[in-house]
């Protein structure tokens, strides 16, 4: 085993493609960060294979701020300590549907519940018909690909340096931002096919590199778009930045937690 870095921050996105939130701690289950992407905007006019409205086609979604009404109940299962003292592998009790109720602050300042009939009209604006938009909820995260994403802050700095910009990390919409000891851009690629432990318990298997879309070109604050960012990643790194992971052992994580490479032996390389 070898400590390869630390957890810089942990994020979740209660509504797919809306603004995310940085958390003081988070329980990561087999389905990903608790509360991540449980809600989405269903678009009746979208392809059936991907029936969601996202900021790729409606950038203003990034200015909506969803928050759980009772955030203190959504960071970790309420009986987590008791469940863990009874032995490994016991599934804790997750928050109820009422505990996972959402409120959304719209760009204009008004706050609405996820079920407010006025919300689709605000999301669609003048471009999209409100009748085609519905806020839906799932019992598991509605992620595009895998349950958990991870990206090194050094990779963000490297991409930013190449295009001459200081990049806001929020444009990458990761769950776990990590600070790796190597100090190199794209060092997380070396963990594909390997296992990491983050904090005292969470164990993940890094599955594959994360193929990027135009979302990383959109500034989450100004909504200005710079196509050079995605163009650089496509030309110089096969269109990927960051990695996807599957959860092997669930656990609670906090910023500052050590990241340990589990299948490391002295004298071996971290890449293979």
N, C-alpha and C positions, 0 to 999 in steps of 0.2 A: 504494500500500500504506500501511496505517496500523496502528500498534500500538493495540489496543483493550482490552488487559488482560493478565492472566497466568493461568497454570494454578495453581489453589490446591491441588488434590489430585487423584489418580487412583485409582480404585477398581475392584475386580472382585469377583464373587460366584461362587465356584467351583461352588456348588450353588444352583440357582434358588430364591429366596425364603428362603434361610438367610443368616446374617450375612456381611457382606462384609469385605474387607480393604483398607486403604490401602497403596499401594505406593510405594517410593522411586523407581521408574521402571517403565515398561511399554511393551511393543511393541504398537502398534495396527495390526492387519492389516485387510484388506478385510472380515473377519468380526468385527471389533471388538477389544477388549482381549484379549490372549493369556491364555487360561485362564478367561475370563468365561463363566459359566453353561454350562459343558460338561456338568454333571451336573444332574439334576432328579429329583424324586420323582414317579413315574408312579402315578396313582390310577385303579384299574380302574373305579371307580364314577363317574368324572368324565365330562363330555361328550367325545365323540370329537374335537371341534374344538379342545378345550383340555384334554388329559388329564393335567394336572399338579395336584399338591397344592401350594397356596401359603399364605402367611401370611394371606391374605384370609379363609380359612376355618379355618386352624390357626395362630393367632398364635404359638404356642410354637416354631414353626420358626425364628423370629428369634433364639432363644437357642442354636441349634446353631451351632458354629464349625468350618466346614470349612477345612482347610489342605492344601496340596500337600506330600507327603512330602519333596520336594526343591525347595523354593521357588526356590533360586538358579538352577535350570534352567528356570524357567517365566516369568521376567521378560522374556526376549528370546531369539530364536533363537541357538543356540550359535555358528553361523558367520556371524553378522550382519556383522561387520566385513569378513570376507573377501568376502562376497557383495556388499557395497556398493562395495568397491574394484574389483570387476570391471566396474562400470558400472551405470547406472540400470535398474530394472525386474527385476533378477534375484531370483527368489523364494528366500528363505533357508530353511534346514532347521528345521522346527518340532520341539518336544519329542516324544519317543516316548510311547506309551501308558504305559509303565512310569514315565517321568519325570512323567507327569500323574496318577499314583496319589494318592488322597486319604485323609486321616484326618479324622475328625469328632469334635470334643469335644462330648459331650452336656451338657445343662444340669446333670445330676447329677455331672459331673466325669469320667466314664469316656470313654476315647478308643477309637474303633472305626474299622476300615477301611470304605470305602464298600461293600464286598461282605459285610460281617459280617451274618449272618442275624438278629442281634438288633436291628439298626438300625431296620428298619421298625416294630417294636413300640414302640421308644422314641419314634419320630416320631409315631405314631398315638395313643399313650397309651391312655386308656380310651374315647376318642371314636371311633376308627377301627380297623377290623380290619387287622392287620398283613398278612394274606393279600392285601389289595387294594392294598398299597403295594410298589413296587419302585424301587430306585435305578437309573436308566438313565444312559448316557453317550452323547454325540453328538460327532461330529468337528467340529461348528461350534456356535456359541453358540445356546442355546435361549432367545433373547430374545422378548419378547411381540410386538415390532413391528419395530424397526430395530436395526442392529448396534451403534450408539453413541448414548449420551445425554449431554446437557450442560445444566448449570444454573448460574446465577449465584448467588453467595452473597448478593448484594443482594436477589435475589428471595426467598430463604429468610427474610432479615431482614424484608422487607416483609410477607410473609404472617404471620410471627410477631408483628410489631408490630400488625397489624390484628386479631389474635385475642387479643392480650395474653399471648403466651407466647414464651419463648426456645426456638426449635425446633432439635432435634438434626438436623443435615443428613442423617444416615443414614436417616431415615424416607423420603427421596426416592429413594434407591437409584440414584444417578447413577453413570455411569462417570467423567465429567469435571466437577469443580466448578471454576468460574472466577470470578476477581475482575475485574470489568469497570471500566474507567476512568470510565465515565459515572456510576457510583454509583447508578443508578436501578434499581428493581425491574422485572423483566420486560424488561430491555434486550436480552436475547438474542433476543427475538422479532424484532428488526430485522434479524437475520442470515438469516432464512428466505429461501431462494433464492440465497444468496451463499456464498462460499468463504472459509474461514479456514485459516491455517497455524499450527500449534502446535509450538513447538520448531523445530529446524532443517529438518525434512522433512515431518512429518505434515501432510497437506492433506485437509480435509473439506469436504463440501457440506452445508449445513444444509437439511434437507428439509421439516420441518413442526414445529408445536408438539406438545408431549407432553400427551396427554389423560390426566388423573389419575383414580385409583380410591381406594378407602378406605385403601389402604396408607399414604398420607401422614398419615392420622389416627391411626396406631398408633405410640406411642412405642417405639423399638426396644429400650430398656433395661427399662422397667417393663411394657410391653405394654398400658398404659392407652390407651384410645381416646377421642379428642376429635373428634366429628363436625363441630364448627364449622370445623375447618381445611379439610376438603374442601368444606364448604358455602360458605365464603368464596371459595375458588377457583372453584367452579361459578358463583356469583352474580356475581362481579366480574371474572372473567377466562376466561370460556367453558370452565371446567373444565380449563384447561391451565396447566402450570408447567414451564418448561424446553423444550428442543427435541431432536429426533432428527437424526442426521447419517449420511451415507454416507461411506466413506473413498475418496478419490481417489488419494492417494499414501500408502503405508504408512510408518510411522516410529516411532522411539523418543521418548517424552516423559518429562519429569520435572517435579515441582512447581517452580514458579518460572519455567517457560518462558514466553516472550512469546507472545501470541496476536495474529496479524496478519490484518487484513481485506485480502484480496488485490485485490478489485475496488473499491477506494476511489480516488476522484480528488478533488483539492483543491476545496473548495467544494460537494461533493456531500453529501447527507444520508446517514446510516447507515440510514435507513428509506426504504422505497419501496413 
